[in-house]
Amino acid sequence: MVLAAGRGRRFGSDKRIARLGDGQGLLATTVARAQPHFAQLYVALREDDEPQALGLPGHTRVICCADADQGMGTSLAGAITQVAALNSQASAIAVLLGDMPWLEDQTLLRLVQAAGSSRIVFPVYKGERGHPVIFGRKYWPQLQGLKGEQGARAILHEHAHACVGLDVADPAVLLDVDCPQALR
């Protein structure tokens, strides 16, 4: 699931449609990079978003986050609840951020291969934990209880025994776009 329901206020405009150096949109590039690595890919958007206006193809599976303005935790909880209802067979869900378009294919492949229903898997670059994070289904009920701006950090701490950090040579796991300068 690609989280893209936030307002991105620090960016100054809708960063999801900001253009990368190759002319492609930020969110569209993130989704295109992720698509080949997951059996099903969902994009979490605000209720008033038009997927095509964001550069997303018509076949994109969209999850609408009605309470997106309450914060990332609330958006994540609502999106996980909807995905759980739509996909009862999934053993894990990857949570990708919509503003991370430079993830390497090898990184995504390794994360998917390490995923499992009782694991929380994430990349580590030079000792620093990055994104995306893949949560085994065992942890979905806790994700569904998130509220406000608080993300899943507390779940990672509580279940440190289930966390699998994969060392990667991909600095993009730490690179998100918070301001226009980050696009350079």
C-alpha positions as CSV (number, residue, x, y, z in Angstrom):
1,M,0.0,0.0,0.0
2,V,1.3,3.4,-1.0
3,L,0.4,6.1,1.5
4,A,-0.4,9.3,-0.3
5,A,-3.3,10.9,1.6
6,G,-1.3,13.6,3.4
7,R,-1.3,17.3,2.6
8,G,2.5,17.6,2.4
9,R,2.3,21.1,3.8
10,R,6.1,21.5,4.1
11,F,6.4,21.2,0.4
12,G,4.2,24.2,-0.3
13,S,2.0,22.6,-3.0
14,D,0.7,19.2,-3.9
15,K,4.0,17.3,-4.0
16,R,2.3,14.2,-5.4
17,I,2.2,15.8,-8.8
18,A,5.6,17.5,-8.6
19,R,7.8,16.6,-11.5
20,L,11.0,14.6,-11.1
21,G,14.1,15.2,-13.3
22,D,12.7,12.8,-16.0
23,G,9.4,14.8,-16.1
24,Q,7.4,12.1,-14.4
25,G,5.2,12.8,-11.4
26,L,6.4,12.0,-7.9
27,L,3.5,9.7,-6.8
28,A,3.1,8.1,-10.2
29,T,6.8,7.2,-10.2
30,T,6.6,5.8,-6.7
31,V,3.6,3.6,-7.7
32,A,5.2,2.5,-10.9
33,R,8.4,1.4,-9.1
34,A,6.4,-0.6,-6.5
35,Q,3.9,-2.2,-8.9
36,P,6.0,-5.1,-10.2
37,H,6.9,-6.3,-6.7
38,F,3.5,-6.8,-5.1
39,A,0.7,-9.1,-6.0
40,Q,-1.8,-6.3,-5.3
41,L,-0.9,-2.6,-4.9
42,Y,-3.3,-0.1,-3.3
43,V,-2.8,3.7,-3.2
44,A,-4.3,5.5,-0.1
45,L,-5.7,8.9,-1.2
46,R,-7.9,11.5,0.2
47,E,-11.6,11.3,-0.6
48,D,-11.6,14.3,-2.9
49,D,-8.5,13.1,-4.9
50,E,-8.8,12.3,-8.6
51,P,-6.3,9.4,-9.3
52,Q,-5.9,10.4,-13.0
53,A,-5.1,14.0,-12.0
54,L,-2.3,12.6,-9.8
55,G,-0.9,10.8,-12.9
56,L,-2.0,7.4,-11.8
57,P,-3.2,4.9,-14.4
58,G,-6.9,4.0,-14.6
59,H,-6.4,0.5,-13.2
60,T,-4.9,1.8,-9.9
61,R,-6.6,0.3,-6.9
62,V,-7.5,3.3,-4.7
63,I,-8.3,3.3,-1.0
64,C,-10.1,6.4,0.2
65,C,-9.0,7.8,3.6
66,A,-12.0,9.7,4.8
67,D,-10.2,11.0,7.9
68,A,-6.8,11.8,6.2
69,D,-6.6,15.3,7.7
70,Q,-6.5,13.7,11.2
71,G,-2.9,12.5,10.5
72,M,-0.8,9.7,9.1
73,G,-1.8,7.2,11.8
74,T,-5.5,7.7,11.2
75,S,-4.9,7.3,7.4
76,L,-2.8,4.2,7.9
77,A,-5.4,2.7,10.2
78,G,-8.3,3.3,7.8
79,A,-6.3,2.0,4.8
80,I,-5.3,-1.2,6.6
81,T,-8.9,-1.8,7.7
82,Q,-10.0,-1.5,4.1
83,V,-7.2,-3.7,2.7
84,A,-7.9,-6.4,5.3
85,A,-11.6,-6.4,4.2
86,L,-10.6,-6.6,0.5
87,N,-7.9,-9.2,0.9
88,S,-8.5,-11.9,3.4
89,Q,-5.6,-14.1,2.1
90,A,-2.7,-11.6,2.4
91,S,-0.1,-12.6,4.9
92,A,1.6,-9.2,5.0
93,I,1.3,-5.6,3.8
94,A,4.0,-3.3,2.7
95,V,3.5,0.3,3.7
96,L,5.3,2.6,1.2
97,L,5.4,6.3,1.4
98,G,4.1,8.1,-1.7
99,D,7.1,10.5,-1.7
100,M,9.9,7.9,-2.0
101,P,10.3,7.4,-5.8
102,W,13.9,6.2,-5.9
103,L,13.7,2.8,-4.2
104,E,15.7,0.2,-6.0
105,D,14.1,-2.9,-7.4
106,Q,16.5,-5.2,-5.5
107,T,15.6,-3.6,-2.2
108,L,11.9,-4.1,-2.7
109,L,12.5,-7.7,-3.9
110,R,14.5,-8.6,-0.8
111,L,11.9,-7.1,1.5
112,V,9.1,-9.0,-0.1
113,Q,11.1,-12.2,0.1
114,A,11.7,-11.8,3.8
115,A,8.1,-10.9,4.7
116,G,5.9,-13.2,6.7
117,S,2.7,-13.1,8.7
118,S,4.5,-12.9,12.1
119,R,7.3,-10.6,11.0
120,I,7.9,-6.8,10.6
121,V,10.5,-6.3,7.9
122,F,12.3,-3.1,7.0
123,P,15.4,-1.9,5.2
124,V,18.5,-0.6,7.1
125,Y,21.0,1.6,5.3
126,K,24.2,2.3,7.1
127,G,22.6,1.5,10.5
128,E,19.5,3.7,9.9
129,R,16.0,2.1,9.6
130,G,14.2,3.2,6.4
131,H,11.1,2.5,4.5
132,P,9.1,0.7,3.3
133,V,8.0,-1.4,6.3
134,I,6.2,-4.7,5.7
135,F,3.9,-5.7,8.5
136,G,2.8,-9.3,8.9
137,R,-0.9,-9.8,9.3
138,K,-0.5,-10.6,13.0
139,Y,0.1,-6.8,13.5
140,W,-2.7,-5.5,11.4
141,P,-5.2,-5.2,14.3
142,Q,-2.7,-2.8,16.1
143,L,-2.2,-0.8,12.9
144,Q,-6.0,-0.5,12.6
145,G,-6.0,1.2,16.1
146,L,-3.6,4.0,15.2
147,K,-4.9,7.6,15.5
148,G,-3.7,11.1,14.7
149,E,-0.2,11.8,13.5
150,Q,1.3,8.9,15.4
151,G,2.6,6.3,13.0
152,A,3.6,2.7,13.7
153,R,6.8,3.4,15.6
154,A,5.3,2.2,18.9
155,I,4.3,-1.1,17.2
156,L,7.9,-1.6,16.1
157,H,9.2,-1.0,19.6
158,E,6.6,-3.3,21.2
159,H,7.4,-6.1,18.8
160,A,11.1,-5.7,18.5
161,H,11.5,-9.5,18.7
162,A,9.6,-9.8,15.4
163,C,11.5,-7.1,13.6
164,V,13.8,-8.1,10.7
165,G,16.1,-5.4,9.6
166,L,17.7,-6.1,6.2
167,D,20.9,-4.3,5.5
168,V,20.7,-2.8,2.0
169,A,23.0,-0.7,-0.2
170,D,20.1,1.6,-1.2
171,P,20.2,5.1,0.2
172,A,16.8,5.7,-1.2
173,V,15.2,3.9,1.7
174,L,16.0,7.1,3.7
175,L,15.1,9.6,1.0
176,D,11.6,11.1,1.0
177,V,10.5,14.4,-0.6
178,D,9.5,17.0,2.1
179,C,10.5,20.2,0.2
180,P,11.0,21.1,-3.5
181,Q,14.8,21.1,-3.0
182,A,14.7,17.3,-2.3
183,L,13.7,16.7,-6.0
184,R,17.1,17.8,-7.1
